[in-house]
Amino acid sequence: MHGLIVAYTGYGEVLFAVLLAAGLWVARSRDDARVMAAAVWAPLGVLCALAINQPISAAVAEVRPCRALPGVLVLAHCGTDFSFPSDHATMAGAVAAGLLLLTRRLLGWISVVAALLLAWSRVYVAAHYPHDVLAGLLIGATVSVLGWLLVRGVLTRVVTALQASRLRPLLSSAPIPQHRSTRAGSDPVRPG
C-alpha cells in the first residue's frame, strides 16, 4: 500500500481539482444562481484558506516529523517548509466544505472522504503530525464556510447578472428564459 498512499499524498491535488470541476458541472445543470455562486466560491475559498494558512505556518515554524524524528520511516519527499498547519489538509478541508455548501449528495461526501484520506496520508508518509492535518482541515473548512456566509449575497447577484449575459452557457445548461408579452405579437421591450 505504500506506493498507492505515496501517490495519493503527492498527487491528490489533482483529484480535488477534478472534484471542483465536477461541482461546477453539477451547479451548471441545476440552473440556480445560488448553487452556481457556491460552485464559484469553492475554489476561491481554497485560495483564501491557503492565504490565511501561510502566515500561521510561518509564525508557528514547526519542523516536519520527517526532519525532526530520527529513525522515522519517511515514504515521500520531505519538504523543507513548515509542518503546522498542513497546506494539503487546508486545501482538502476547504474543497470538502465548499462542495458540501454546493451539494450534500454524493459529490459532497466523496470530497469529505477524499479530504480525510489525504490528511491521513500526510501523516502516514511522515510529512505531518496528526495535529497538523487536523488544524489544516479545520482552517480550510472554517474559511470556506465563513467566507461563503460573507460573500454569498454579492456572489449570487453577480452570477444572476452574468446568467442574463452572453456568459449564460458557462453558468447554466438551461435555455434562456423567454419573456411573455401581454398581447400576441407585441414587442416585450416596447409597447405595441
N, C-alpha and C positions, 0 to 999 in steps of 0.2 A: 504493500500500500504506500510505501514511501514515495515512489515515483508519481503516483496519482496525486497525493497530497502536495508534493513539491510543485507539481504543475499547476494545481489549483491555487496555491498560495502565491505563485509567481504571476499567473496569467488570469486570475479570477476577475480582474477589472474588465476584461472583455465580456464576460458573462453579464456583468452589471450594466455595461453599455447596451448589450442586446436587450436586457430587461427594460431599460429606459426607453429604447426604441419601440419595444412591444407596448409599453404604456402609452406612447404617443399614438400608436396604431389603434389601440383599444379606445382611446379618447376620441380619435377621429371618427370612428364608427358609431359613436354614441350621439353625435350631433348635439352636445350640451356644452355651452360656453364655460360653465364652471368646471366640468370634468376636464376639458381641454386646458383650462388655466392651471389645474392641478398637475396635468401632464407636463406643461411648460415649466412649472415651478420645480418639479422633481430634480432635473439636472442643475437648475440654478441653486437649489437648496444644497446639493452636493458641493458646489463650488463655495458657497457661503460657509458651510461646515468645515471644509478644509482650510479656508482662510482664517477661521477662528481657531482651528486646531493648531496651526503652525506656531503662533506666539506662545500658546500654552506649552507646547513641546519644547520650545527654546527656553522658556522660563524654568521648567522642571528639570530639563537636561539629564534625564535618566539614561544610563548606559544600557544597551541591549543585553539580554541574557547571554546571547551567543558570544559576547565580548567580556561580560562580567563574571561568568561562571566557568571556571576552568573544568575541563572534563565533560562538559555538557555535549550531547550529541547534536551537532549542527547539520541540518539537512539541506539548507538553502544558503544562498549568498548572504553573508552577514553585513548588513548595511552599516554605514558609519554615522548616520543621523541618529537622533534620539528616539527612545522607545515609548515614552508616555506622552500622550495617548497615541494609539496606533492610527496612522493615516488610513491604512487599509480598512480597519474596522469603522473609522469615522465615515469613510465613503460608503461602506456597505450599510451602516445604520441609517445614513441619510437616504440612500436609494430605497431601502425597505420601507422606511416611514413615508417617503414621498409616494411610493406606489400604493401603500395602504390608504393614503389620502385619496388616491385616484380610484382604487377598486379594492374591495375586501374579498374578491373572488380569487380564483386560482393564481393569477399573476401576482397579486399582493402577497399571498402566503408562500409562493415559491421564492420571492425575494427575501422574505424573512428567514426561511430555511437556508438560502444561499448566504445570507449575511452571517448567520450563526456558524455555518460551516467555514466560512472564510476566517472569521475571528478565531475559531478553534484551530484552524490550520496554521495560523500565525504563531500560536503558542506551541503547537506540535513541532514546528521546524526550528524552534528556539529563537525566533525573531522578536518575540514579545513575551512579557509576563501576562498572566491572566488578567490582572487589574488594568493593564494597558489596553487590552481589547474591550474589556467591559466599559471602561471610560470612553473609548472611541465610539462604540456602539451607542452609548448614551448621548454623547455630544452630537453625533450625526443625526440621531433621531430627534433630539430636542431642537436643534437648529432648524431642521426640516419642518417640524410641526409648528414651532413658534413663528418661523418665517412665513409659513403659509397663512397663519392667522393674521399676520400683519399685512400681507400683500394680496390676499385673495380677492378683495373687493376691486382694487385697482386692476389687477391682472385679469379678472373676469370681464371688466369693462373693456379693456384693451382687446381681449380675444373676441368679444362681441362685435366691436368695431371692425376688427380685421376679418371676421366672418362675413361682413357685408361688403368686403372689398374683393379685389381680384385674387387675393390670397386664400379665399374660401376653400379651394380644393386641397390646400395643405392642412387646413384646420377641421374639415368636415367632409365626410363622404356623401352626405345628404345633398340632394339638389337644392339650388337656390329657391327659397320660398317665393311663390308667385303672389303678388298683391292683387286682391279682388277690387274691382271697381264698383261704384254704386249703381251704374246702369250699363247695360251691354254696349260694347263698342266705345265706351268713353276712355279717355286717357287717364290713368290712375294718378298722374302727377298734376296735370292741368285739367280743370273742369271743362267739360264738353263744349 
